[in-house]
Amino acid sequence: MNASSAQLKRELKRTRNEKKRRALESHLNKDVVPAVRAFNIAYGFWRGRTYREIETLADKRPKWEMVMAIIQEFKGINDESKVSEAFSLWLVQADLEPYLRPKGWEDVSPT
């Protein structure tokens, strides 16, 4: 959990205004948590971790586009094809359940 999500959770505990509480919860669940998750996956990819080492209990598909964008930005790599190729290979080796795979990859299996 990063500082902004911890700060949001503290704010949620303090707020009494129901409308504000719902807005904060929505922002936390729709924006902050997916961004932190994507960054964590991208960081694990660059550190050489397998997907299963990074996420052991995933039940929803991560925002793979966000993960890829973070990977490219994190290392400042200009050659997108090399990163895409390495990331695609990493995903295939992860042997993800169909509900976790990127859209369009539901029928891809490791070789």
Buried (B, 14 or more C-beta within 10 A) or exposed (E): EEEBBEEBBEEBEEBEEEEEBEEBBEEBEEEBBBBBBBBBBBBBBEEEBEBEEBBEEBEEBBBBEBBBEBBBEEEEEEEEEEBEEBBBEBBBEBEBEEEBBBEEBEEBEEE
